[in-house]
Amino acid sequence: MKARLSTIIVFFLVFATYAELQAYGHGLGARFDTAYYRIENESISKTTVSVGESFFVNGTLSSLVERDIQGKMDIRFDYASIDSWFVSLLKSNFSCVVQEMCTKPILIPLSQNHWYMDITPEPDAYVLEGDKTFSYSIEMIPLKAGIYHVHTDPNADISSFRYIGPGQTIMVDGSQDITEGELFEFYIPYAVGFVLMVIGLGCGITFVYCRRQRKRK
């Protein structure tokens, strides 16, 4: 009985932590205190920009422990555009199937940040010394129009905990043309994969047809 109760408690604690960490992708400011470090005095220079126009996120990262923490300053954001529901489905790696026809903003993986923004953090990689602070400034240049909900991610080397900044919605005006990153890392690979699939299907049908024709003879 005690073992079962303990399992249930652990499950709910893990679920609550996961839900809090995922909240930033839904327009909420996740303020999960890792007890290791804290983001302070964060500000965003602009909330309405045009494609190609830079804006900055500035703040301070403060250590709450004596140990050194290493990481790489980055940005996480979700993005809403005029992409079709099918394109949004593929871009989100099918995670948006739980949403209404994938029409809501999709959470952009860190590996796809450059499809939508040029991001230059200062510092980039960092070492936050124990009980110390340092100031950071992250320059962002949108490459595609849309609605972004942006959060600072210190991306620290603490596997069990993450702390996401308070977040801000950014309106970007201008072109929604396909960016270079989307073209070479999304559209072309999927197009090539589709063509290869059609060719493979055609070869398979031809093989089966020819085999049946031989049996009839």
N, C-alpha and C positions, 0 to 999 in steps of 0.2 A: 504493500500500500504506500509506504513511504517512498519507495523507488519510483512508483508511478506518479506520485504527487510531484516529486523532484523533477521528473522528465517533463511534466506539463508546465511547471514554472519556468524551466530552462527554455522550452519551446516558445512561450509567450515573450520572454525577455529577448530572445534572438529575433523573433518576428517584429517586436516593437522597434528594436535597433535598426533592422533592415528597412522598415517602413519610414523611419525618420531620415535615414541616409538617402532614401529614394525621393523624398519629398521635394527636393530642389528642382526636380524635373517637371513639377506640376504647378509652377508659379508661386511656390512657397519658399520662404527663407529658412533653410535648415540651420539650426543653431545648436547642433549637437556638440557639447563640450567634451573634448577628448581627455581632459585633465592633463594633457601634455603640452598643448599650445593653444593660443587664442588669436583670432583676427580682431584688430581694434582699429577704430577711426577710419574705416573704409569709406571712400567716396568715389563717385563716377562723374567724370567731367561733363558728359552730355548724355541725354536720354533720347535725343532725336538727331540723327545724322543721315548723310547721303552715302551711297556706295562710293568707296575710295576715300572717304573722310575719316580721319583717325579720331579716336577718343581714348581716354585713359581711366584705369582703375588704380587708385592709390590707397595705401593703407599700411598698417604695421602688424607684423607677426611677432607675438610675444611668447616666450617659453615659460611654461609653468612647472618645469622639472629641472633637475640638475644635470641630466644627461644631454648630450648633443643630439640634435635631430637633423637628418639630411633629407632633402627633397628637391623638387623641381616645380617652380611656380607655373601654374597653368590656368586655363579657363574651361569651365563646363557650361554648356548652354543647351536649351531646347529651342526649336526653331519651327515657325509656322510660315508656310509659303503657299503658292498656288499649284504646287505639284499635285498630280493626280493621286487618287488613293492607292493605285497600284504601285506607283513610283515610291510613295511614302512607305508602303508595305515593304518593298525591297530594301530601301535605305535604312529602315529601322530593324532590319534582320528579323522581320515578322513579329517584333515585340509589340507593334501597335494593333495587332489583331484583337486585343481586348478593348480597344477604343472603338468609337463609332465610325466604322469604315475608314479608319486611319486618317481622319480629318483633323484631329487635334494636333498640337505641336508634338514633334518627335524629339526625343533626347538624342543628341549627337554624340557618338563615341569620340573619345579623345583623338583616336587615329584619323577621324574625319574632320577635325576642326578646320584644317587648312582648305577644305572644300568651300567654306563659308567666310573665313576670316584669316587675315594675316595677324598673328599674335606674337608680340615681342615683349617678353617679361624682363624686368631688370630688378634684382638679379634673375638669372635663369635657374641654374642649379645653385643650391645654397646649403650652408651648414648653419643651423640655428643653435648657438651655444647655450648651454644650460643657464637658465635664469636671465637670459639676455633678450634683446629685441632687435629687429631690423626693419627698415622701411622698404616697401616694394612699389614699383610702378609698372603696370602692364599696359602697353599700347596695343590697341586693336583697330584694324582697318577692315570693315565689312566688304566682302566681294560680291554679295548678292542681297537684294532687297528682301525685306520680310520683318517679322517680329521675333526678336531674340529675348530670351530670359537668361541673363548672364550671371554666373557665380564664379568667384575666385576659388581655386582648388590648390592648396599648398602641396598636395601630392606627396606627403611625407612618408618616410620609410617605417611607418608603424602599421603593420599588417592588420591589426585588429580594429583600428580606429581611423576615421577620416573626419575632417572638419571642412565643411563647405561654407564659403562666405555668405553674407546676408542676401545678396542677389538684387538685380535690377532689370526691369524690362526696357529694352532698347528698340525704338522704331527706326528702321532703315529704309529710306526712300531711294528710288532709282530702278535700275535694271534687274530683272530676275533671270537674265540669260544664264545658260549653263556655264559653270566655271571650269577652269582647266582641270582642277582636281576631280570634279564630277565626271568630266568627259573621259579622262584617261583611267580613272579608278572605279567608275561606276557604269556609265553608259556603254563604253567600248567593251569591257569584260563581259557584261551581260549580253550585249549584242553578239559577240563572238561565241559565247556559251550557247545562245539560242540557235545560232547558225549550225554549230557543231551538233547540237541535239537534233535538229531537223535532218541534217545529213546522216547522222547515225540511225535515226528512225527510218529514213528512206532506204538506207542500205539494208536494214533489218527486214523491211517489207519486201524488198527486191529479192533478198536471199530466201525468205520463206516462199515467195511466189515461184521462184525458179526451182526450188526443191520439190514443190508440189507438182509442177509441170513435168519434172523428170519422172516422178512416181507414176503419173498418169500414162506416160509413154511405156 
